[in-house]
Amino acid sequence: MAERIAPVSGLRSSRWLDAPDEVGIQNRAALRAVGLAVESGRPVVGISNTISDLNPCNSSMREQIEEARQGVIDAGGVPVVFPTISLGEDLMKPSAMLYRNLLAIEVEEMVRAYPIDALVLTANCDKTIPGAIMGATSSDVPTVLMLGGARPAPLYRGERLASGTDLWRALDDRRTGRMTDEQWESFERCYSCGLGACNVMGTATTMAIVAETLGFTLAGASTIPAGEPLGLRAANAAGRLAVERARNPIRPRELVTEASLQNALKVVAACGGSTNAVVHIAAIAGRAGIRLSQATIAGALSGVPVVADVQPIGRGLAQDFHAAGGVPALVHALGDTLDRSTRTVQGGTLGEAAKDAAPAGAAIRPIADVAGSPDGLAVVRGSLAPDGAVIKVAAASERLLVHRGPAVVFDGYEDMRARVDDPDLEVTPDSVLVIRGAGPVGGPGMPEWGMVPIPKKLAEAGITDMVRVSDARMSGTSFGTVFLHVAPEAAVGGPLALVRTGDVIAVDVPRGRLDLEVEDDELERRRAAWRPAPTPHVRGWVALYQRHVTQAPEGCDLDFLQAFAPGTETFVEPVVGRS
């Protein structure tokens, strides 16, 4: 008589693997066919694989995935590696942001469909980190996030090369004739500097820090540089921890709370981190059914100066931040600025992980040493941005934080690139450069087009910064006085759609204002004449995205994925029967 295996309570996978009928036989045979030992009571841990030759940021993680697999085995679990879409910021056009929600869907649906008790999610490039957390939060299966770290920093002209940030600087030199063809080619050869994420406080490093602050990673592991042996040890530990969490769950929605989300916003400000993080944190909140109002976000960011001395606004690189103690040292440095009672996947609290982690290097400074410095980030609102916009104050020019000037309007990226270097462009240093039609719907996907280059004739005259306003995002490696994520965006009829070249735009960051100084009756006439631009996307993912994407303050998630409406917060398990 065939052995009948009794279901094991507490493990989700038991519904697939402990059944005594033909369904159980089929499921157990499927795993044995690929060489996995199936025994009752062994947790099944899914390990996502986001590696692709199209994504150098995540391609550093091959050995880490194998170490995580071994860690699962060592702890008595069954590791199952599965693929997801690989979001590479360098090559995906118009933006990897267009596909962040698709990655989150893939994570959620892989969990829904398969016998998975816990997850080790691999992430490194910008959008893979929030996408992984969003999917994990929706499925609410115990999750350990494993990051790949920053790429090496080669020397260029005797200085360490900063990913992204030095490219923008070199571009300005190239456009103004300060860099020759030979120097440009030499820079390119140096810029191809290996695998891993950008090595400055760009979106990838910022979101890695956010992930650890939210409690999804091992303490101190989120900023381990790419290729370091410590990263392999952390990967093995992540696999072991996932097995423990399958047996004794700490679920994502226990980690994603109002307190932890506000902590995440504060550490972004304290790092001088990427403005993109504000959008991602709002999206993660939505997956847990938490609404982060603009007032809440503004309040969390307010009064938090930059303690991390890392490019693009400081001197160091991501490797220096890690050497100074990483997130535990940052939490220690911020003291009572944070709620240190929030939980982590390891079972302790954020404060316990930072108890003895005083900063060990200049890349992380005590908050008392930077008291009175400008805030890292700020939210502004006004007639041009009724639902808000974001600016990285620490990367802006102080003289431009209060400014009035005439708009120079570009309708999209191609229009901007066609005209910004035209010697006949009517522009002065006081002008406000506006690029619109680049938001979540208009981009589509809200590309990183917000840092409009300084018009060539002004750059040649020595102008290095101007006020720029956009419904787009900008790279976390970028800098300048750039107002981003203007909401509502132009493509859905926000006030940005009504701006004309020559209109006066007024900014006042200390007062939290971004205003269009045009009479109401004139704006009403323009609004009556405005029509949305036709979209060429009538099918596929992009069409679905444009119909359902929310605006920046809600995280640019798809509306039906947010856990606000009754029932949407529930993860519906499949019927485990014949396929």
C-alpha positions as CSV (number, residue, x, y, z in Angstrom):
1,M,0.0,0.0,0.0
2,A,1.3,3.5,-0.9
3,E,2.4,5.7,2.0
4,R,-0.2,8.4,2.8
5,I,1.5,11.6,3.8
6,A,-0.5,13.7,6.3
7,P,-0.7,17.5,5.7
8,V,1.6,19.6,7.9
9,S,-0.1,22.6,9.5
10,G,1.6,25.9,9.1
11,L,3.4,25.4,5.8
12,R,1.6,26.7,2.8
13,S,3.3,24.2,0.5
14,S,1.7,21.3,2.4
15,R,-1.5,21.8,0.3
16,W,0.5,20.9,-2.8
17,L,3.0,18.4,-1.5
18,D,1.4,16.5,1.4
19,A,-1.8,15.4,-0.4
20,P,-2.2,11.6,-0.7
21,D,-4.1,11.7,-4.0
22,E,-3.0,11.9,-7.6
23,V,-2.5,15.7,-7.2
24,G,0.0,15.2,-4.5
25,I,1.9,12.6,-6.5
26,Q,2.0,14.9,-9.5
27,N,3.3,17.8,-7.4
28,R,6.0,15.8,-5.6
29,A,7.1,14.2,-8.8
30,A,7.6,17.6,-10.5
31,L,10.0,18.7,-7.8
32,R,11.9,15.4,-7.7
33,A,12.3,15.6,-11.5
34,V,14.5,18.6,-11.1
35,G,16.5,17.0,-8.3
36,L,14.8,18.4,-5.2
37,A,14.3,16.3,-2.2
38,V,10.7,16.5,-1.1
39,E,10.0,15.5,2.5
40,S,7.0,16.4,4.6
41,G,7.7,19.4,6.8
42,R,10.5,20.9,4.8
43,P,9.7,24.5,3.9
44,V,9.9,25.4,0.2
45,V,11.8,28.7,-0.3
46,G,11.5,30.5,-3.6
47,I,14.6,32.4,-4.7
48,S,14.0,34.9,-7.5
49,N,16.5,35.3,-10.3
50,T,16.6,38.8,-11.8
51,I,19.8,38.3,-13.7
52,S,20.1,39.1,-17.3
53,D,22.8,40.0,-19.8
54,L,20.7,43.1,-20.4
55,N,21.1,44.2,-16.8
56,P,24.7,44.6,-15.5
57,C,23.5,45.9,-12.2
58,N,22.0,42.5,-11.2
59,S,24.4,40.3,-13.0
60,S,26.8,40.4,-10.1
61,M,24.5,38.2,-8.1
62,R,25.0,34.7,-9.7
63,E,27.2,33.4,-6.9
64,Q,24.9,35.0,-4.3
65,I,21.9,33.0,-5.6
66,E,23.9,29.8,-5.3
67,E,24.9,30.6,-1.8
68,A,21.3,31.4,-0.8
69,R,20.3,28.1,-2.3
70,Q,22.9,26.3,-0.2
71,G,21.7,28.3,2.9
72,V,18.2,27.0,2.4
73,I,19.4,23.4,2.1
74,D,21.7,23.8,5.2
75,A,18.7,25.0,7.2
76,G,16.5,22.1,6.1
77,G,14.5,23.8,3.4
78,V,13.9,23.1,-0.3
79,P,15.2,25.9,-2.5
80,V,13.4,26.6,-5.8
81,V,14.9,29.3,-8.1
82,F,12.5,31.0,-10.4
83,P,12.9,33.8,-12.9
84,T,11.3,37.2,-13.0
85,I,11.6,40.1,-15.4
86,S,15.0,41.8,-15.1
87,L,14.7,45.6,-14.8
88,G,17.9,47.2,-16.1
89,E,17.9,51.0,-15.9
90,D,20.6,51.4,-18.5
91,L,18.9,49.8,-21.5
92,M,15.2,49.7,-20.8
93,K,13.4,52.5,-22.7
94,P,11.7,54.7,-22.0
95,S,12.3,53.7,-18.4
96,A,12.5,50.6,-16.2
97,M,9.9,52.4,-14.1
98,L,7.3,51.4,-16.7
99,Y,7.9,47.8,-15.7
100,R,8.4,48.0,-12.0
101,N,4.7,47.1,-11.4
102,L,5.1,44.1,-13.8
103,L,7.9,42.8,-11.6
104,A,5.7,43.1,-8.5
105,I,2.9,41.3,-10.3
106,E,5.3,38.5,-11.3
107,V,6.5,38.0,-7.7
108,E,2.9,38.0,-6.4
109,E,1.7,35.6,-9.0
110,M,4.6,33.2,-8.7
111,V,3.8,32.9,-5.0
112,R,0.1,32.5,-5.7
113,A,0.5,29.7,-8.2
114,Y,3.3,27.7,-6.6
115,P,4.0,25.9,-3.3
116,I,6.2,28.6,-1.8
117,D,6.4,29.1,2.0
118,A,9.0,31.9,2.1
119,L,11.0,34.0,-0.3
120,V,14.6,35.2,-0.9
121,L,14.1,38.0,-3.4
122,T,17.2,39.2,-5.4
123,A,17.3,42.8,-6.3
124,N,19.9,45.5,-7.1
125,C,19.1,47.8,-10.0
126,D,16.8,50.8,-9.1
127,K,13.3,49.4,-9.8
128,T,14.0,45.8,-8.8
129,I,14.2,46.7,-5.1
130,P,10.8,48.4,-4.8
131,G,9.2,46.0,-7.2
132,A,10.3,43.1,-5.1
133,I,9.1,44.7,-1.9
134,M,5.7,45.6,-3.5
135,G,5.2,42.0,-4.7
136,A,6.2,40.5,-1.3
137,T,3.9,42.9,0.5
138,S,0.9,42.0,-1.7
139,S,1.5,38.2,-1.2
140,D,2.5,38.7,2.4
141,V,4.7,35.6,2.4
142,P,7.8,35.9,4.7
143,T,10.5,37.5,2.7
144,V,14.2,38.2,2.9
145,L,15.6,40.7,0.4
146,M,19.1,40.0,-0.9
147,L,20.9,42.9,-2.6
148,G,23.9,42.9,-5.0
149,G,25.8,46.1,-4.0
150,A,27.6,48.9,-5.8
151,R,29.9,48.4,-8.7
152,P,33.7,49.1,-8.4
153,A,35.0,52.6,-8.9
154,P,37.9,52.8,-11.4
155,L,40.2,55.7,-11.6
156,Y,39.7,58.4,-14.3
157,R,42.2,61.2,-14.3
158,G,43.3,60.2,-10.9
159,E,39.9,60.3,-9.3
160,R,37.4,57.5,-8.6
161,L,34.7,57.5,-11.2
162,A,31.2,58.1,-9.8
163,S,28.5,56.2,-11.8
164,G,26.0,58.4,-13.5
165,T,27.1,61.6,-11.7
166,D,30.4,61.8,-13.5
167,L,28.6,61.0,-16.8
168,W,26.4,64.0,-16.4
169,R,29.4,66.2,-15.6
170,A,31.3,64.8,-18.6
171,L,28.4,65.4,-20.8
172,D,28.4,69.1,-19.9
173,D,32.1,69.2,-20.6
174,R,31.5,67.5,-24.0
175,R,28.7,69.9,-25.0
176,T,30.7,73.0,-24.1
177,G,33.9,71.9,-25.8
178,R,35.9,71.3,-22.6
179,M,36.2,67.6,-23.4
180,T,37.8,66.5,-26.7
181,D,36.8,63.5,-28.8
182,E,39.7,61.5,-27.5
183,Q,38.9,62.3,-23.9
184,W,35.3,61.4,-24.4
185,E,36.3,58.0,-25.8
186,S,38.7,57.5,-22.9
187,F,36.0,58.3,-20.5
188,E,33.7,55.7,-22.1
189,R,36.3,53.0,-21.8
190,C,36.7,53.8,-18.1
191,Y,33.0,54.1,-17.5
192,S,32.5,50.4,-18.4
193,C,33.7,49.5,-14.9
194,G,32.1,46.2,-14.0
195,L,29.0,44.7,-12.5
196,G,26.8,46.1,-9.8
197,A,24.6,49.1,-9.1
198,C,25.6,52.8,-9.4
199,N,28.3,53.5,-6.8
200,V,26.8,56.9,-5.6
201,M,23.7,57.7,-3.6
202,G,21.6,57.0,-6.6
203,T,18.2,55.2,-6.6
204,A,19.7,51.7,-6.2
205,T,21.8,52.6,-3.1
206,T,19.0,54.7,-1.7
207,M,16.4,51.9,-2.1
208,A,18.8,49.3,-0.7
209,I,19.0,51.6,2.4
210,V,15.2,51.9,2.4
211,A,14.8,48.1,2.2
212,E,17.0,47.6,5.3
213,T,15.3,50.4,7.1
214,L,11.9,48.7,6.5
215,G,13.4,45.5,7.9
216,F,13.6,43.3,4.8
217,T,17.3,42.6,4.9
218,L,19.9,41.3,7.3
219,A,21.4,44.1,9.4
220,G,24.2,45.8,7.6
221,A,23.9,43.7,4.5
222,S,22.1,46.1,2.1
223,T,25.2,48.1,1.2
224,I,27.8,45.4,0.9
225,P,29.7,46.3,-2.4
226,A,29.4,44.0,-5.4
227,G,31.9,41.1,-5.5
228,E,32.9,41.2,-1.8
229,P,33.1,37.8,0.0
230,L,30.9,39.2,2.7
231,G,28.1,39.3,0.2
232,L,28.3,35.5,-0.2
233,R,28.2,35.0,3.5
234,A,25.2,37.3,3.7
235,A,23.4,35.4,0.9
236,N,23.9,32.1,2.7
237,A,22.5,33.6,5.9
238,A,19.5,35.0,3.9
239,G,18.7,31.5,2.8
240,R,18.9,30.1,6.3
241,L,16.8,33.0,7.6
242,A,14.1,32.4,5.0
243,V,13.7,28.8,6.2
244,E,13.4,30.0,9.8
245,R,10.8,32.6,8.7
246,A,8.8,29.9,6.9
247,R,8.5,28.1,10.2
248,N,8.2,31.1,12.4
249,P,6.7,33.8,10.2
250,I,7.4,37.5,10.3
251,R,5.4,38.8,7.3
252,P,6.0,41.8,5.1
253,R,2.9,43.6,6.3
254,E,4.3,43.4,9.8
255,L,7.4,45.3,8.5
256,V,5.6,47.8,6.3
257,T,3.9,50.1,8.8
258,E,3.2,53.8,9.1
259,A,6.2,54.1,11.5
260,S,8.6,52.1,9.3
261,L,7.5,54.0,6.2
262,Q,8.2,57.4,7.9
263,N,11.6,56.0,9.0
264,A,12.3,55.2,5.4
265,L,11.4,58.7,4.2
266,K,13.7,60.2,6.9
267,V,16.7,58.0,6.0
268,V,16.2,59.0,2.3
269,A,16.4,62.7,3.4
270,A,19.4,62.0,5.7
271,C,21.3,60.3,2.8
272,G,20.5,63.1,0.4
273,G,19.0,60.1,-1.4
274,S,17.1,59.8,-4.7
275,T,13.8,61.6,-5.1
276,N,12.6,58.4,-6.8
277,A,12.5,56.8,-3.4
278,V,9.5,59.0,-2.4
279,V,7.4,57.5,-5.3
280,H,8.5,54.0,-4.4
281,I,7.8,54.3,-0.7
282,A,4.3,55.6,-1.5
283,A,3.8,52.5,-3.8
284,I,5.0,50.1,-1.1
285,A,2.6,51.8,1.4
286,G,-0.3,51.3,-1.0
287,R,0.4,47.6,-1.2
288,A,-0.1,47.5,2.6
289,G,-3.3,49.6,2.5
290,I,-1.5,52.6,3.9
291,R,-2.1,56.1,2.4
292,L,0.8,58.4,2.8
293,S,-0.6,61.9,2.3
294,Q,1.6,64.7,0.9
295,A,1.4,66.3,4.3
296,T,2.7,63.1,6.0
297,I,5.5,62.8,3.4
298,A,6.4,66.5,3.8
299,G,6.4,66.2,7.6
300,A,8.7,63.2,7.5
301,L,11.2,64.9,5.3
302,S,11.1,68.2,7.1
303,G,13.9,69.0,9.4
304,V,16.1,66.1,8.4
305,P,19.5,67.3,7.2
306,V,22.0,65.2,5.2
307,V,24.3,63.2,7.3
308,A,25.7,61.0,4.5
309,D,28.7,62.5,2.7
310,V,28.2,60.7,-0.6
311,Q,28.0,61.8,-4.2
312,P,26.2,63.4,-6.0
313,I,25.9,65.9,-3.2
314,G,28.9,64.9,-1.1
315,R,32.4,63.5,-1.6
316,G,32.3,59.8,-1.0
317,L,30.9,56.8,-2.8
318,A,28.6,54.0,-1.8
319,Q,31.6,51.9,-0.8
320,D,32.6,54.6,1.7
321,F,29.1,54.6,3.2
322,H,29.3,50.9,3.8
323,A,32.8,51.1,5.3
324,A,31.4,53.7,7.7
325,G,28.9,51.2,9.0
326,G,26.1,51.3,6.6
327,V,22.5,51.4,7.7
328,P,23.1,50.5,11.3
329,A,25.5,53.4,11.6
330,L,23.1,55.7,9.9
331,V,20.3,54.7,12.3
332,H,22.7,55.3,15.2
333,A,23.7,58.7,13.8
334,L,20.1,59.8,13.5
335,G,19.2,58.9,17.1
336,D,15.7,59.9,18.1
337,T,14.9,61.2,14.7
338,L,13.7,57.7,13.9
339,D,11.2,55.3,15.5
340,R,13.7,52.6,16.4
341,S,11.0,50.2,17.7
342,T,10.0,49.0,14.2
343,R,10.5,45.3,13.5
344,T,13.0,43.5,11.1
345,V,12.8,40.2,9.4
346,Q,15.6,39.0,11.7
347,G,13.2,39.3,14.7
348,G,14.6,42.2,16.5
349,T,14.1,46.0,16.1
350,L,15.7,48.6,14.0
351,G,17.2,50.1,17.1
352,E,18.6,46.9,18.4
353,A,20.5,46.4,15.1
354,A,22.1,49.8,15.5
355,K,22.8,49.7,19.2
356,D,26.6,49.4,18.9
357,A,27.0,50.7,15.4
358,A,28.5,54.2,15.8
359,P,29.7,55.6,12.4
360,A,33.2,54.4,11.6
361,G,34.1,56.8,8.8
362,A,33.5,60.3,7.4
363,A,30.8,59.2,5.0
364,I,28.3,59.1,7.9
365,R,28.3,62.1,10.3
366,P,26.5,62.5,13.6
367,I,23.3,64.6,13.1
368,A,24.6,67.2,15.6
369,D,27.5,67.9,13.2
370,V,25.1,69.0,10.4
371,A,22.5,70.7,12.5
372,G,21.2,73.8,10.7
373,S,22.1,72.4,7.2
374,P,19.4,72.4,4.5
375,D,17.0,69.5,4.5
376,G,17.8,66.6,2.1
377,L,14.4,66.6,0.3
378,A,11.2,68.7,0.4
379,V,7.7,68.6,-0.9
380,V,6.2,71.7,-2.5
381,R,2.6,72.5,-3.6
382,G,0.9,75.3,-5.4
383,S,-1.1,76.3,-8.4
384,L,1.3,74.5,-10.7
385,A,1.4,71.4,-8.5
386,P,-1.9,71.1,-6.7
387,D,-1.1,67.5,-5.6
388,G,2.6,68.2,-5.0
389,A,6.1,68.0,-6.4
390,V,9.4,67.0,-4.9
391,I,12.9,68.6,-4.9
392,K,16.2,67.4,-3.7
393,V,17.1,70.5,-1.7
394,A,20.6,69.3,-0.9
395,A,21.4,69.0,-4.6
396,A,20.0,72.4,-5.5
397,S,21.5,75.9,-5.6
398,E,20.6,77.9,-2.6
399,R,20.2,81.1,-4.7
400,L,17.5,79.4,-6.8
401,L,15.3,78.0,-3.9
402,V,13.3,81.3,-4.1
403,H,13.0,82.4,-7.7
404,R,10.7,83.9,-10.3
405,G,11.2,83.5,-14.0
406,P,9.7,83.0,-17.5
407,A,9.0,79.5,-18.6
408,V,10.7,77.9,-21.6
409,V,8.4,74.9,-22.4
410,F,9.4,71.6,-24.0
411,D,6.7,69.1,-25.0
412,G,8.5,65.9,-24.2
413,Y,12.0,64.6,-24.5
414,E,12.5,64.7,-28.2
415,D,11.3,68.3,-28.4
416,M,13.8,69.2,-25.6
417,R,16.7,67.5,-27.3
418,A,15.9,69.1,-30.6
419,R,15.8,72.7,-29.2
420,V,17.8,72.9,-26.0
421,D,21.1,73.6,-27.8
422,D,19.6,75.8,-30.5
423,P,21.6,79.1,-30.5
424,D,18.3,80.8,-31.3
425,L,16.5,79.5,-28.3
426,E,15.1,82.4,-26.3
427,V,16.4,81.7,-22.9
428,T,18.2,83.5,-20.1
429,P,19.7,82.3,-16.8
430,D,16.5,83.4,-15.1
431,S,14.3,81.2,-17.3
432,V,12.5,78.2,-15.8
433,L,13.0,75.2,-18.1
434,V,9.8,73.1,-18.2
435,I,9.6,69.6,-19.7
436,R,6.1,68.0,-19.7
437,G,4.3,65.0,-21.1
438,A,6.8,62.8,-19.2
439,G,4.7,61.6,-16.3
440,P,3.3,58.2,-15.5
441,V,0.8,58.3,-18.3
442,G,2.6,60.7,-20.6
443,G,6.0,59.1,-20.6
444,P,4.8,56.5,-20.4
445,G,6.4,55.3,-17.2
446,M,7.6,58.6,-15.9
447,P,11.2,58.5,-17.3
448,E,14.2,60.2,-15.8
449,W,14.0,63.3,-18.0
450,G,13.6,66.0,-15.4
451,M,17.2,67.2,-15.2
452,V,17.0,69.2,-18.5
453,P,20.5,70.1,-19.6
454,I,21.5,73.7,-19.3
455,P,21.0,75.2,-22.8
456,K,24.3,75.1,-24.6
457,K,24.8,78.8,-25.1
458,L,24.2,79.4,-21.4
459,A,26.5,76.5,-20.4
460,E,29.2,77.9,-22.6
461,A,28.8,81.2,-20.7
462,G,29.4,79.5,-17.4
463,I,25.8,78.9,-16.2
464,T,25.8,75.6,-14.2
465,D,22.3,75.5,-12.8
466,M,18.8,76.8,-13.5
467,V,15.3,76.1,-12.2
468,R,13.7,73.1,-13.9
469,V,10.1,71.9,-13.5
470,S,8.8,68.6,-14.8
471,D,6.2,65.8,-14.3
472,A,9.1,63.4,-14.9
473,R,11.6,61.9,-12.5
474,M,15.4,62.3,-12.5
475,S,18.2,59.9,-11.8
476,G,19.3,59.7,-8.2
477,T,22.8,60.3,-9.6
478,S,21.6,63.7,-10.9
479,F,21.8,67.2,-9.3
480,G,20.5,70.7,-9.7
481,T,17.5,72.8,-8.8
482,V,14.9,70.5,-10.3
483,F,11.3,70.2,-9.3
484,L,10.0,66.8,-10.1
485,H,6.9,64.6,-10.1
486,V,4.5,67.5,-10.6
487,A,1.0,66.2,-10.0
488,P,-1.4,66.0,-11.6
489,E,0.8,65.4,-14.7
490,A,0.3,67.2,-18.0
491,A,-1.0,64.1,-19.8
492,V,-4.1,64.0,-17.6
493,G,-4.8,67.7,-17.8
494,G,-2.8,69.0,-14.8
495,P,-1.9,72.7,-14.7
496,L,1.5,71.8,-16.2
497,A,-0.4,71.1,-19.5
498,L,-1.5,74.8,-19.6
499,V,1.9,76.5,-19.2
500,R,3.1,78.5,-22.2
501,T,6.5,79.8,-22.9
502,G,6.8,83.2,-21.3
503,D,4.5,82.5,-18.4
504,V,6.0,83.4,-15.0
505,I,6.7,80.5,-12.6
506,A,7.5,81.2,-9.0
507,V,9.2,78.8,-6.6
508,D,9.7,79.2,-2.9
509,V,11.0,76.1,-1.3
510,P,11.1,77.5,2.3
511,R,7.4,78.2,2.0
512,G,6.7,74.9,0.1
513,R,5.4,76.7,-3.0
514,L,5.4,76.1,-6.8
515,D,3.1,78.4,-8.6
516,L,2.1,79.5,-12.1
517,E,1.4,83.3,-12.1
518,V,-1.3,83.3,-14.7
519,E,-4.8,84.7,-14.1
520,D,-7.5,82.2,-13.4
521,D,-9.7,83.2,-16.3
522,E,-6.9,82.8,-18.7
523,L,-6.1,79.3,-17.3
524,E,-9.8,78.4,-17.7
525,R,-9.7,79.5,-21.4
526,R,-6.6,77.3,-21.9
527,R,-8.2,74.4,-20.1
528,A,-11.3,74.5,-22.2
529,A,-9.2,74.3,-25.3
530,W,-6.9,71.6,-24.0
531,R,-7.1,68.1,-25.4
532,P,-5.1,65.0,-24.4
533,A,-2.5,63.8,-26.8
534,P,-3.5,60.6,-28.6
535,T,-1.6,57.5,-27.4
536,P,-0.1,55.0,-29.9
537,H,-0.3,52.3,-27.3
538,V,-3.6,50.4,-27.8
539,R,-2.5,46.9,-26.7
540,G,-0.1,45.0,-24.4
541,W,1.4,46.0,-21.1
542,V,1.8,49.7,-21.9
543,A,-1.9,50.1,-22.8
544,L,-2.9,48.4,-19.5
545,Y,-0.4,50.6,-17.6
546,Q,-1.6,53.8,-19.0
547,R,-5.2,53.0,-18.2
548,H,-4.6,52.1,-14.6
549,V,-1.4,53.8,-13.4
550,T,-1.9,56.2,-10.5
551,Q,-0.1,59.6,-10.1
552,A,3.2,60.1,-8.4
553,P,1.7,60.9,-4.9
554,E,0.1,57.4,-4.9
555,G,3.3,55.8,-6.1
556,C,2.6,55.2,-9.8
557,D,1.2,51.8,-9.0
558,L,-1.7,50.2,-10.9
559,D,-5.0,51.1,-9.2
560,F,-6.2,47.5,-8.9
561,L,-3.0,46.5,-7.1
562,Q,-3.4,48.8,-4.2
563,A,-4.8,47.5,-1.0
564,F,-7.4,50.2,-0.4
565,A,-10.6,48.9,-1.8
566,P,-12.5,46.3,0.2
567,G,-11.2,42.8,-0.7
568,T,-8.1,44.1,-2.6
569,E,-6.0,43.7,0.6
570,T,-6.7,39.9,0.6
571,F,-4.3,37.5,-1.1
572,V,-6.6,34.8,-2.6
573,E,-5.1,31.3,-2.6
574,P,-5.5,29.1,-5.6
575,V,-7.5,25.8,-5.6
576,V,-4.9,23.1,-5.4
577,G,-6.3,20.4,-7.7
578,R,-5.6,18.9,-11.1
579,S,-3.9,21.4,-13.4
